């Protein structure tokens, strides 16, 4: 139950940001770059400096990476 509230907040943030970025490729590329850096920090920091509390960077990096990889779906409906 402790993690449900932060998860719902992260999911809400992801959905709002995804709607605003729909069709904007430049921002998606930047999100992928930032996501890869954050994933790298979150995964290597415990081994380099011994700081275990850096795992949230990996989680946030994964969210940014997913935002960068989402596809642009056409607005029209192709049902015949």
MIZABA-852430 format. One record per atom (N, C-alpha, C): residue number from 1; x, y, z. Coordinates in pm, 1 decimal. Atoms other than C-alpha are relative to their C-alpha. Layout:
# residues N
+-----+----------+----------+----------+
!   n !        u !        v !        w !
+-----+----------+----------+----------+
! NUM !        X !        Y !        Z !
...
+-----+----------+----------+----------+
# end
This chain:
# residues 80
+-----+----------+----------+----------+
!   n !        u !        v !        w !
+-----+----------+----------+----------+
!   1 !     80.4 !   -119.7 !      0.0 !
!   1 !      0.0 !      0.0 !      0.0 !
!   1 !     85.0 !    126.6 !      0.0 !
!   2 !    -84.1 !   -119.3 !     -5.7 !
!   2 !    290.4 !    237.3 !     62.4 !
!   2 !     42.5 !     46.7 !   -138.5 !
!   3 !    -50.5 !    -34.8 !    133.0 !
!   3 !    404.6 !    225.5 !   -299.2 !
!   3 !   -112.2 !     28.5 !    -99.7 !
!   4 !    109.3 !    -19.7 !     94.4 !
!   4 !     58.7 !    250.3 !   -456.8 !
!   4 !    -20.9 !    148.0 !    -30.3 !
!   5 !     20.9 !   -143.1 !     21.7 !
!   5 !     25.6 !    626.8 !   -408.4 !
!   5 !    108.6 !     60.7 !    -89.0 !
!   6 !   -101.6 !    -52.5 !     92.2 !
!   6 !    366.7 !    713.6 !   -564.5 !
!   6 !    -12.2 !    -58.3 !   -140.4 !
!   7 !     17.1 !     60.8 !    132.3 !
!   7 !    297.7 !    467.5 !   -847.6 !
!   7 !   -112.3 !     68.7 !    -76.8 !
!   8 !    112.6 !    -66.8 !     66.3 !
!   8 !    -37.5 !    630.1 !   -924.5 !
!   8 !     38.6 !    141.8 !    -41.3 !
!   9 !    -46.0 !   -134.2 !     36.3 !
!   9 !    125.8 !    975.6 !   -920.3 !
!   9 !     91.4 !     -5.7 !   -121.1 !
!  10 !    -90.1 !     15.8 !    113.8 !
!  10 !    397.4 !    857.1 !  -1159.2 !
!  10 !    -77.4 !    -36.8 !   -126.4 !
!  11 !     82.1 !     39.0 !    114.7 !
!  11 !    138.4 !    696.5 !  -1386.0 !
!  11 !    -79.9 !    119.0 !    -53.2 !
!  12 !     74.8 !   -119.7 !     40.3 !
!  12 !    -69.8 !   1016.7 !  -1391.3 !
!  12 !     91.5 !     98.7 !    -71.7 !
!  13 !    -97.2 !    -88.4 !     63.5 !
!  13 !    240.0 !   1223.4 !  -1473.4 !
!  13 !     36.4 !    -50.2 !   -138.8 !
!  14 !    -36.1 !     60.4 !    128.2 !
!  14 !    331.9 !    982.0 !  -1751.5 !
!  14 !   -111.4 !     21.4 !   -102.8 !
!  15 !    112.3 !    -15.7 !     93.1 !
!  15 !    -15.5 !    999.4 !  -1907.4 !
!  15 !    -16.3 !    145.2 !    -44.9 !
!  16 !     12.8 !   -141.1 !     37.4 !
!  16 !    -34.5 !   1380.4 !  -1895.1 !
!  16 !    112.0 !     42.8 !    -93.8 !
!  17 !   -113.2 !    -36.7 !     83.8 !
!  17 !    311.2 !   1416.1 !  -2045.3 !
!  17 !     -8.1 !    -66.6 !   -135.8 !
!  18 !     14.0 !     71.6 !    127.0 !
!  18 !    242.5 !   1154.4 !  -2312.6 !
!  18 !   -100.3 !     70.7 !    -90.7 !
!  19 !    101.0 !    -70.2 !     80.3 !
!  19 !    -68.5 !   1343.7 !  -2427.3 !
!  19 !     55.5 !    130.3 !    -56.8 !
!  20 !    -55.4 !   -127.4 !     47.0 !
!  20 !    122.0 !   1672.0 !  -2453.3 !
!  20 !    110.5 !    -17.5 !   -102.9 !
!  21 !   -113.6 !     21.2 !     90.2 !
!  21 !    417.4 !   1521.6 !  -2640.8 !
!  21 !    -36.6 !    -78.6 !   -125.2 !
!  22 !     41.2 !     81.0 !    113.5 !
!  22 !    215.8 !   1330.1 !  -2898.9 !
!  22 !     32.6 !     72.2 !   -130.7 !
!  23 !    -36.6 !    -56.1 !    129.3 !
!  23 !    373.5 !   1398.9 !  -3238.5 !
!  23 !    123.0 !     89.2 !      1.1 !
!  24 !   -117.3 !    -86.6 !     -8.2 !
!  24 !    679.8 !   1591.5 !  -3116.9 !
!  24 !    125.0 !    -86.1 !     11.7 !
!  25 !   -112.6 !     93.4 !      5.0 !
!  25 !    983.9 !   1388.6 !  -3220.7 !
!  25 !    126.7 !     53.7 !     67.6 !
!  26 !   -122.5 !    -54.6 !    -59.1 !
!  26 !   1257.2 !   1627.0 !  -3098.7 !
!  26 !      1.4 !    -23.4 !    150.6 !
!  27 !      5.6 !     20.8 !   -144.1 !
!  27 !   1141.5 !   1604.9 !  -2738.6 !
!  27 !     14.0 !   -146.5 !     34.7 !
!  28 !    -12.0 !    142.8 !    -26.4 !
!  28 !   1119.1 !   1228.4 !  -2762.5 !
!  28 !    146.2 !    -43.8 !     -3.1 !
!  29 !   -142.6 !     33.7 !      5.9 !
!  29 !   1484.1 !   1204.6 !  -2863.5 !
!  29 !     72.5 !     49.3 !    124.3 !
!  30 !    -63.9 !    -52.7 !   -120.7 !
!  30 !   1584.3 !   1425.5 !  -2572.2 !
!  30 !    -37.8 !    -81.8 !    122.9 !
!  31 !     41.5 !     84.6 !   -111.9 !
!  31 !   1380.5 !   1215.1 !  -2329.4 !
!  31 !     76.7 !   -131.3 !      0.2 !
!  32 !    -76.7 !    124.9 !      6.5 !
!  32 !   1560.5 !    904.4 !  -2454.0 !
!  32 !    141.6 !     22.3 !     51.2 !
!  33 !   -136.4 !    -28.3 !    -46.5 !
!  33 !   1900.4 !   1067.3 !  -2394.1 !
!  33 !      3.4 !     15.3 !    152.0 !
!  34 !      5.4 !    -21.1 !   -145.5 !
!  34 !   1806.5 !   1181.3 !  -2042.9 !
!  34 !    -31.0 !   -131.0 !     70.6 !
!  35 !     34.4 !    128.9 !    -59.3 !
!  35 !   1651.6 !    841.8 !  -1970.6 !
!  35 !    118.7 !    -93.3 !      8.5 !
!  36 !   -117.8 !     87.0 !     -1.7 !
!  36 !   1969.2 !    657.3 !  -2065.9 !
!  36 !    101.8 !     45.8 !    104.4 !
!  37 !    -92.9 !    -51.4 !   -101.2 !
!  37 !   2180.8 !    884.4 !  -1845.4 !
!  37 !    -49.2 !    -34.4 !    140.6 !
!  38 !     54.7 !     30.6 !   -132.7 !
!  38 !   1946.9 !    838.1 !  -1548.2 !
!  38 !      5.2 !   -149.3 !     30.9 !
!  39 !    -10.9 !    144.9 !    -21.3 !
!  39 !   1938.3 !    461.6 !  -1595.2 !
!  39 !    144.2 !    -36.4 !     33.8 !
!  40 !   -141.2 !     25.6 !    -28.5 !
!  40 !   2317.2 !    458.6 !  -1604.4 !
!  40 !     39.2 !     42.8 !    140.5 !
!  41 !    -29.5 !    -45.7 !   -136.1 !
!  41 !   2339.9 !    664.5 !  -1285.9 !
!  41 !    -62.6 !    -90.6 !    104.1 !
!  42 !     70.3 !     82.1 !    -97.9 !
!  42 !   2083.3 !    454.8 !  -1106.9 !
!  42 !     57.9 !   -139.5 !     14.4 !
!  43 !    -52.4 !    135.9 !     -6.0 !
!  43 !   2248.7 !    125.4 !  -1193.8 !
!  43 !    147.4 !     -6.9 !     38.3 !
!  44 !   -143.4 !      7.7 !    -28.9 !
!  44 !   2617.9 !    211.8 !  -1159.4 !
!  44 !     39.5 !     66.4 !    131.8 !
!  45 !    -37.1 !    -72.1 !   -122.9 !
!  45 !   2617.0 !    444.1 !   -856.9 !
!  45 !     16.5 !    -92.0 !    121.1 !
!  46 !    -23.0 !     88.5 !   -115.2 !
!  46 !   2572.0 !    162.1 !   -601.4 !
!  46 !    134.1 !    -73.4 !     -6.8 !
!  47 !   -126.7 !     71.9 !     12.8 !
!  47 !   2880.2 !    -13.1 !   -740.4 !
!  47 !    120.0 !     93.7 !     11.2 !
!  48 !   -112.7 !    -92.9 !      0.3 !
!  48 !   3098.1 !    297.5 !   -777.6 !
!  48 !     18.5 !     66.3 !    135.7 !
!  49 !    -11.2 !    -76.0 !   -125.3 !
!  49 !   3020.6 !    497.8 !   -463.6 !
!  49 !    -65.1 !    -68.4 !    118.9 !
!  50 !     63.1 !     71.1 !   -109.8 !
!  50 !   2827.0 !    246.6 !   -257.2 !
!  50 !   -128.3 !     64.3 !     49.1 !
!  51 !    124.8 !    -65.3 !    -39.0 !
!  51 !   2511.1 !    460.9 !   -250.3 !
!  51 !   -116.3 !    -81.1 !    -55.2 !
!  52 !    108.0 !     86.8 !     43.3 !
!  52 !   2216.3 !    225.5 !   -261.0 !
!  52 !   -125.3 !     80.4 !    -34.0 !
!  53 !    119.5 !    -81.3 !     19.0 !
!  53 !   1959.2 !    506.9 !   -263.6 !
!  53 !    -12.6 !     64.2 !   -136.5 !
!  54 !      5.6 !    -59.6 !    133.7 !
!  54 !   2018.7 !    588.6 !   -630.5 !
!  54 !    -93.9 !    -74.2 !    -93.5 !
!  55 !     88.4 !     76.8 !     86.4 !
!  55 !   1768.3 !    332.2 !   -766.1 !
!  55 !   -116.5 !     81.4 !    -55.7 !
!  56 !    108.2 !    -78.4 !     62.7 !
!  56 !   1494.6 !    598.6 !   -815.4 !
!  56 !     41.0 !     62.5 !   -132.8 !
!  57 !    -46.4 !    -53.7 !    127.9 !
!  57 !   1710.5 !    743.7 !  -1093.6 !
!  57 !    -22.3 !   -101.2 !   -112.8 !
!  58 !     22.5 !    103.3 !    101.4 !
!  58 !   1687.4 !    411.8 !  -1278.2 !
!  58 !   -147.7 !     -9.5 !    -35.9 !
!  59 !    144.6 !      7.0 !     25.1 !
!  59 !   1307.7 !    407.6 !  -1239.4 !
!  59 !    -45.7 !    119.0 !    -82.3 !
!  60 !     37.3 !   -120.2 !     74.9 !
!  60 !   1268.7 !    765.5 !  -1360.1 !
!  60 !     58.5 !     -5.6 !   -140.7 !
!  61 !    -60.2 !     16.7 !    131.8 !
!  61 !   1508.2 !    689.3 !  -1645.6 !
!  61 !    -81.1 !    -93.7 !    -88.4 !
!  62 !     85.6 !     91.0 !     77.1 !
!  62 !   1288.2 !    399.2 !  -1751.6 !
!  62 !   -126.9 !     69.3 !    -47.7 !
!  63 !    120.1 !    -74.9 !     40.2 !
!  63 !    984.8 !    629.2 !  -1756.3 !
!  63 !     32.9 !     92.5 !   -116.2 !
!  64 !    -39.9 !    -89.0 !    109.3 !
!  64 !   1168.6 !    882.6 !  -1972.5 !
!  64 !     29.2 !    -79.2 !   -127.1 !
!  65 !    -29.3 !     83.6 !    115.9 !
!  65 !   1287.8 !    603.9 !  -2201.2 !
!  65 !   -129.1 !    -47.1 !    -66.8 !
!  66 !    128.3 !     40.9 !     57.0 !
!  66 !    931.4 !    477.2 !  -2244.8 !
!  66 !    -68.6 !    115.8 !    -71.4 !
!  67 !     57.4 !   -117.3 !     66.8 !
!  67 !    815.2 !    830.7 !  -2325.8 !
!  67 !     69.0 !     26.7 !   -133.0 !
!  68 !    -74.3 !    -22.3 !    123.1 !
!  68 !   1088.2 !    858.3 !  -2586.2 !
!  68 !    -24.9 !   -105.1 !   -105.6 !
!  69 !     19.7 !    108.9 !     95.7 !
!  69 !   1008.6 !    524.0 !  -2745.7 !
!  69 !   -143.9 !    -15.7 !    -46.2 !
!  70 !    140.8 !     19.7 !     39.3 !
!  70 !    631.7 !    562.4 !  -2767.8 !
!  70 !    -20.1 !     40.9 !   -145.1 !
!  71 !     23.5 !    -22.7 !    141.6 !
!  71 !    501.0 !    555.0 !  -3120.6 !
!  71 !   -105.3 !    108.7 !    -19.7 !
!  72 !    102.2 !    -96.2 !     37.0 !
!  72 !    302.9 !    825.2 !  -3292.3 !
!  72 !   -109.8 !    -72.5 !    -73.8 !
!  73 !    111.6 !     66.2 !     64.2 !
!  73 !    -33.2 !    679.4 !  -3370.3 !
!  73 !    -78.4 !    102.3 !    -82.6 !
!  74 !     78.9 !    -93.1 !     80.8 !
!  74 !   -237.5 !    835.2 !  -3649.8 !
!  74 !   -130.8 !     35.2 !     69.5 !
!  75 !    122.1 !    -48.0 !    -63.1 !
!  75 !   -534.7 !   1040.3 !  -3538.2 !
!  75 !   -126.3 !    -55.8 !    -65.3 !
!  76 !    117.1 !     46.1 !     72.2 !
!  76 !   -768.4 !    904.2 !  -3803.9 !
!  76 !    -31.6 !   -145.4 !     35.7 !
!  77 !     41.3 !    136.0 !    -22.3 !
!  77 !   -967.8 !    588.1 !  -3760.6 !
!  77 !    -13.1 !    -68.4 !   -136.1 !
!  78 !     -2.1 !     67.5 !    129.6 !
!  78 !   -911.2 !    338.6 !  -4042.4 !
!  78 !   -101.7 !   -111.7 !    -10.0 !
!  79 !    102.6 !    104.1 !      8.0 !
!  79 !  -1214.2 !    121.7 !  -3974.5 !
!  79 !    -89.0 !     24.7 !   -121.4 !
!  80 !     82.4 !    -12.2 !    120.6 !
!  80 !  -1409.6 !     54.6 !  -4293.0 !
!  80 !   -136.9 !    -56.5 !     26.0 !
+-----+----------+----------+----------+
# end
